[in-house]
Amino acid sequence: MTAETRSLLCASYDKDATPEKWKPVPGIPGAGSDFAPAVEAYKSLLYCVHQDVAADGSSTLWWSHSGEAPIAWTEDEAVRDADGRTVPCVGAPAVTHANDFLYCVNHRSGANNYLWWSRYNLEGEETGWRNWQPVEDKEHSIVRSANPAALAVYDGLVYCVHDDEDGELKWITYDTHARAWGEDSPIPGGIPSRRVLAVERYKGLLYVLHDGLDDQLYWITYDSATGEWGPDQHVEDAFDRPVKGARTLAVSRYNDGLYCSYYKGPDTGPGALHWLKYNSDYENPWSTEQSGPAGRAYPGLDTAPYFGLDYLVYRG
């Protein structure tokens, strides 16, 4: 975890731009965080949800969204639940959208490792944020995670991938129609993950990226048609070189591939942003590692495609 509030900056990636594909765009006014933000496109707006410290010193959840222009962010403000209360948040939140709602999972306290969740609707049924609840599996046991969770929608369900109290990867799904969480299950193989975790669907599979005990990036796939997880394997670039030293990680589905962005450097920064692309159509599916949009950054970032570009929000 990081321990310094840094401004939230923004850049966009355009696959068709030459020569520079990364372009800095205005950051979020007044926004800062000690931890990674969570970014998601929802109902024609781009949302950024993050931890920040309120005037009274409490660690709470804040958010902003794009205005009429994709690069015009609204002023940062505290998230408030259905009863008008601010929402405790410690660490990086996770967001995704499914069936008319924006879903959020986060830790609320450093005193315990419970995961909590809520959902937001811009209009219609349940307008606004509902009150936060603990994530409870189908046996009504509270789901715990040592590090921040990751969310994605895949095959009609919200997938929440997280680690357990021993640092091994688990997964649980939320059925948006039944409005219920399923079984919290370990990913087979007792797979360790220290702090880096990202998840996204791509070409019929769910992809999980994480770090390992050897400080290298790994990837796993899940096929809902068979109910089977693939092998846990190193992320290796086009020249079979492993990717090492990622401290925070984000992945987005953009154009024809998965774009993986990550921070490398000291645990508290400053360091640099890097990225590489995955395309399953190639024999060597991962590209070479490339420098990101900023010469200087701090741990904590997230990405999301929006109006033909891939947007990156990071701590700078």
C-alpha positions in Angstrom: 0.0 0.0 0.0 1.0 3.6 -0.6 0.8 6.3 2.0 1.0 9.6 0.3 -1.8 11.6 -1.4 -1.0 12.3 -5.0 -3.0 14.1 -7.7 -5.0 12.0 -10.1 -3.7 12.7 -13.6 -5.1 11.4 -16.9 -3.9 10.4 -20.4 -5.5 8.8 -23.4 -4.2 6.2 -25.9 -5.2 6.4 -29.6 -4.3 3.3 -31.6 -4.5 5.4 -34.8 -2.4 8.4 -33.8 1.1 9.0 -35.1 3.7 9.3 -34.0 2.7 9.7 -30.3 -0.2 7.4 -29.4 -0.3 8.6 -25.7 -1.6 12.1 -25.1 -2.0 13.9 -21.7 -5.5 15.2 -21.0 -6.8 17.3 -18.1 -6.7 15.5 -14.8 -9.6 15.4 -12.3 -10.0 18.8 -10.5 -9.2 18.6 -6.9 -8.8 14.8 -6.9 -6.1 13.0 -5.0 -5.6 9.6 -3.5 -3.2 7.5 -1.5 -4.2 4.4 -3.6 -5.2 3.4 -7.1 -8.3 4.8 -8.6 -11.0 2.7 -10.4 -12.2 3.9 -13.8 -15.2 2.7 -15.8 -17.4 3.9 -18.7 -21.1 3.8 -17.7 -24.1 5.3 -19.6 -22.0 7.5 -21.9 -19.9 9.0 -19.1 -16.5 8.0 -17.8 -16.4 7.5 -14.0 -13.4 7.6 -11.6 -14.0 6.3 -8.1 -11.2 6.5 -5.5 -10.1 6.8 -1.9 -9.4 10.2 -0.5 -9.1 11.9 2.9 -12.0 14.1 4.0 -11.6 17.4 5.9 -12.1 15.6 9.2 -9.3 13.2 8.5 -11.4 10.2 7.6 -10.6 8.0 4.7 -13.6 8.0 2.4 -14.8 7.2 -1.1 -14.8 10.0 -3.7 -15.7 10.2 -7.4 -15.9 12.3 -10.5 -17.1 11.7 -14.1 -16.5 13.2 -17.5 -18.7 16.0 -18.7 -20.1 16.6 -22.2 -16.6 16.4 -23.6 -14.6 13.2 -22.9 -11.8 15.1 -21.3 -13.8 17.5 -19.1 -14.0 16.0 -15.6 -16.5 17.3 -13.0 -15.2 18.5 -9.6 -14.3 15.7 -7.3 -16.8 15.1 -4.5 -17.5 12.5 -1.8 -19.7 9.5 -2.6 -22.8 9.4 -0.5 -25.0 6.4 0.1 -28.8 6.2 0.0 -29.0 7.8 3.5 -26.7 10.7 2.5 -23.7 9.3 4.5 -20.1 9.4 3.2 -18.6 6.0 2.6 -15.5 4.8 4.4 -12.8 3.5 2.0 -9.3 2.2 2.7 -7.2 1.1 -0.3 -8.1 0.9 -3.9 -11.8 0.4 -4.9 -12.9 -1.7 -7.9 -15.8 -0.8 -10.3 -17.6 -2.3 -13.2 -21.0 -1.9 -14.9 -23.7 -4.5 -15.5 -27.4 -4.4 -16.4 -28.0 -0.7 -15.9 -25.9 -0.4 -12.7 -22.3 0.7 -11.8 -21.0 -1.8 -9.2 -18.3 -1.0 -6.6 -16.4 -3.2 -4.2 -13.9 -1.9 -1.6 -12.5 -2.2 1.9 -14.0 0.2 4.5 -11.5 -0.2 7.3 -7.9 -1.1 8.0 -9.1 -2.8 11.2 -10.5 -5.8 9.2 -10.4 -7.2 5.7 -14.1 -7.5 4.9 -15.1 -6.6 1.4 -18.1 -4.3 1.0 -20.2 -3.5 -2.1 -22.8 -1.2 -3.5 -24.3 -0.2 -6.9 -25.3 3.0 -8.5 -27.9 4.0 -11.0 -27.8 7.3 -12.9 -31.6 7.1 -13.6 -34.7 5.0 -13.1 -34.8 2.2 -10.5 -32.7 2.8 -7.4 -31.3 6.2 -8.6 -28.1 7.0 -6.8 -25.9 4.8 -4.6 -27.6 2.2 -2.4 -26.3 1.6 1.1 -23.0 -0.4 1.3 -23.3 -4.1 2.5 -20.7 -6.7 3.2 -20.0 -9.1 0.3 -21.6 -12.3 1.6 -21.3 -15.7 -0.2 -24.3 -18.0 -0.6 -23.8 -19.4 2.9 -23.9 -15.8 4.2 -20.3 -15.8 5.2 -18.5 -12.4 4.8 -15.9 -12.5 2.0 -12.4 -11.3 3.1 -9.4 -10.1 1.1 -6.0 -9.1 2.2 -5.6 -6.8 -0.9 -8.0 -4.9 -3.1 -10.3 -6.9 -5.3 -10.9 -6.7 -9.0 -14.2 -6.7 -10.9 -15.4 -7.6 -14.4 -18.6 -8.6 -16.1 -18.4 -12.0 -18.0 -21.1 -14.2 -19.3 -23.9 -12.3 -17.6 -22.4 -12.3 -14.1 -20.2 -9.8 -12.1 -16.9 -11.6 -11.3 -15.0 -10.5 -8.2 -11.5 -11.9 -8.0 -9.6 -11.4 -4.8 -7.0 -13.0 -2.6 -7.7 -14.7 0.8 -6.1 -14.0 4.1 -3.2 -16.3 3.1 -2.6 -14.4 -0.2 -4.0 -17.0 -2.6 -6.5 -16.1 -5.3 -10.2 -16.7 -5.0 -13.3 -15.8 -7.0 -17.0 -15.2 -6.4 -19.8 -14.1 -8.8 -22.8 -11.8 -8.4 -26.0 -12.6 -10.2 -27.6 -9.3 -11.1 -31.1 -10.8 -11.7 -31.2 -12.9 -8.5 -29.4 -10.2 -6.6 -27.2 -12.7 -4.8 -23.5 -13.6 -4.5 -22.5 -17.2 -5.2 -19.9 -19.4 -3.8 -16.5 -18.0 -2.8 -14.1 -20.5 -4.3 -10.3 -20.7 -4.6 -8.8 -20.6 -8.1 -7.4 -24.1 -8.5 -3.7 -24.6 -7.7 -3.3 -22.5 -4.6 -2.1 -19.5 -6.7 -0.3 -16.8 -4.7 -0.7 -13.1 -5.4 1.0 -10.4 -3.3 -0.6 -7.1 -4.4 -1.1 -6.8 -8.1 -4.5 -8.0 -9.6 -6.6 -7.1 -12.6 -9.4 -8.9 -14.4 -11.2 -8.5 -17.8 -13.2 -10.5 -20.3 -11.8 -10.9 -23.8 -12.8 -13.1 -26.8 -15.0 -15.5 -24.8 -12.7 -15.9 -21.8 -12.1 -14.2 -18.5 -8.5 -13.1 -18.0 -6.9 -12.6 -14.6 -3.5 -10.9 -14.3 -1.5 -11.0 -11.1 2.0 -10.9 -9.6 3.7 -13.9 -8.0 6.2 -14.6 -5.3 9.0 -14.2 -7.9 8.0 -10.6 -8.7 6.9 -11.5 -12.2 3.5 -11.0 -13.8 1.2 -14.0 -14.5 -2.0 -14.6 -16.3 -4.8 -17.2 -16.0 -8.0 -17.6 -18.1 -11.4 -19.0 -17.1 -13.9 -20.5 -19.6 -17.5 -20.3 -18.3 -18.6 -22.8 -21.0 -16.5 -25.6 -19.5 -16.2 -24.2 -15.9 -12.4 -24.7 -16.1 -9.5 -22.5 -15.2 -6.4 -22.5 -17.5 -2.8 -22.8 -16.2 -1.2 -20.0 -14.3 1.7 -18.8 -16.6 4.2 -16.0 -16.9 3.4 -12.9 -18.9 6.2 -13.1 -21.5 6.7 -10.5 -24.2 7.1 -11.1 -28.0 10.7 -12.1 -27.3 9.8 -14.6 -24.5 11.1 -12.2 -21.8 9.1 -12.2 -18.5 7.6 -8.9 -17.2 9.0 -8.1 -13.8 8.6 -5.5 -11.1 5.0 -4.3 -11.6 3.7 -2.7 -8.4 0.2 -1.7 -9.5 -1.7 -3.0 -12.6 -4.7 -2.3 -14.8 -6.1 -4.0 -17.9 -8.7 -2.9 -20.4 -10.3 -4.4 -23.5 -9.6 -1.9 -26.4 -9.7 -2.3 -30.1 -8.7 -5.9 -30.8 -6.7 -6.6 -27.7 -6.1 -6.4 -24.0 -4.0 -3.4 -22.9 -2.1 -4.0 -19.7 -0.7 -0.8 -18.0 1.4 -1.0 -14.9 3.7 1.0 -12.6 7.3 0.0 -12.0 9.5 1.6 -9.4 9.8 2.0 -5.6 6.8 0.9 -3.6 5.9 4.5 -2.8 7.3 6.1 -5.9 8.2 7.9 -8.0 8.7 5.5 -10.8 7.4 5.1 -14.4 4.4 3.7 -16.3 4.7 0.9 -18.8 2.3 -1.1 -20.9 2.0 -4.0 -23.3 -0.8 -5.5 -25.4 -2.2 -9.0 -25.6 -3.8 -10.4 -28.8 -4.8 -14.0 -28.8 -4.6 -14.2 -32.6 -0.8 -14.2 -32.5 1.6 -17.1 -31.8 3.4 -14.8 -29.3 0.3 -13.0 -28.0 2.0 -10.4 -25.8 3.7 -7.4 -27.4 7.0 -5.9 -26.2 7.1 -3.8 -23.1 6.8 -0.1 -23.9 7.0 3.1 -21.9 3.8 4.7 -20.8 2.5 8.3 -21.1 4.3 9.9 -18.2 7.9 10.4 -17.3 7.1 10.3 -13.6 4.3 8.5 -11.7 3.4 6.9 -8.4 1.8 3.5 -7.7 -1.9 3.3 -8.5 -3.7 3.5 -11.8 -6.7 2.2 -13.8 -7.8 2.2 -17.4 -11.1 2.1 -19.4 -12.0 2.4 -23.1 -14.2 5.4 -23.8 -15.4 7.0 -27.1 -12.7 5.3 -29.2 -9.8 5.9 -26.9 -8.3 4.1 -24.0 -8.1 6.3 -20.9 -5.6 5.9 -18.1 -6.0 7.6 -14.7 -2.9 7.4 -12.5 -1.3 9.0 -9.4 1.2 11.6 -10.5 
